[in-house]
Amino acid sequence: MSAITTTDITWFFACKTTDVPANGGVCVKYKDEQIALFYFSRTNSWYATQNLCPHRRQMALSRGLTGTQQGEPKVACPFHKKTFSLEDGRCLNDEHECSLTTYPVRLEDDRVYIGVSNAY
């Protein structure tokens, strides 16, 4: 695993762009953390969140259904269908529900990097 450290963020190599299905997700492991990585081919956009569903406490969000809600990219947990914003992690079904941790994503050539806080 290669990583580039900046002042506040460590960018680690997650995978190649071809490893992630169009309009779907994969699970990426960084240290002891599982991160869900999503690619929206329609907008050529990439998103990363925690893989742990805060409702059922299962590592499943990378297998969730992706789409949009009022133009906002979202993922729905495959077990209970709660939906979460991929932009900021908030629950779109209920503002009082738990939210997700989100991570920045950047591309360099065919490589996808995810940024994690150095406080990690």
N, C-alpha and C positions, 0 to 999 in steps of 0.2 A: 504494500500500500504506500503510494507516494503522497506527500502532502506539502503544501506551500503555506507558510505562516506569514500573515500580515499582522498589523498591530493588535487588532481585536478578534480576528477570525483566522482559523486554519482551514484552508481549502484542500479537501482530500479528493483523490481520483476515485470516482464512484463506479464508472463503467464507460463503455463506448456508447455512442448515440444509438447504434444499431442493436444494442442489447435490450432496449426498452420498446415495447410494442406501441404502435401508433394509438393514441387515445386510450392508453392503459398505464399500468404501473408495475414496478418491481420493488422488491425489498433489497436494501443495501445495508450492510453491516459496517459500522465504524466503532472500533473498540467494543464496548458492551452494548451499544445502542443500535436498534433497528430503525432505519429511516425508509419511508415510502417515497419513491421517486416516480413522478408522473410526467408524461409527454402528451401535449395536446397538439396533434399534427395540423389541425385546421388553422391554428394561430401560431404554430411553431413556438409554443411556450412550454417551459419546464417549471415544475414545482416540486418541493420536497417538504414532507411533514414527518412527524413521529409516525411509526407504524402501529403503535399501540392505540387501540380504540379506548377512549377514556370512559365509555359507558360500560362495556362488558369486560374490559381489561384483557382483550385478546389481541395478539399481533396479527392483524388482518387487513389494515387499511390499504396496503399495496394491492390487494385483490378486490378492492371496492369498485363500484360503478362510478365512472367519471362522466361529467357533463357540465352544464351551466344552469344557473338559476338567475334570471334577470340579468344575463350577460356576465355573471361572475362564475369563474371556474370552481367546481366543487367535486368532492368525492363523497359517496355514500357508503357507509360501513356495510359489508356484505351480510352481516348477521342481523342487525336491527334497523338498518336503513336510515339512521341519523345521518344528516348531511353536514359537511364542514367546508368552509371556504378554503380553497387552496392558496389564496392570497394572504390571508391573515390568521387562518386557523379557527375562527369563531364558528360556533354551531349555528347553522342556518335554520334549524327547526325550532329552536328554543333558546332565546338569549340567556337563559339562566343555566343552561347546560355547560359542561366543561368545554374548553377549547383545545385545539391542537398546538403543539410547538411547530413552527415553520422554520425552514432553513433557506438561505439564498442558494441559487444554482447559477453556475456559469458554464459556458462552453468554450473549449479551445480545440479547434479543428474537429475531430470526431470524438473528443473526450468530454465527459460530463464530470464537473467538480461540484461538490456540495460544501458549503461553508458552515463550520461549527464554531461556536464561541470558544475562545481560549479559556474561559472560566469553566468549561466542561470538565 
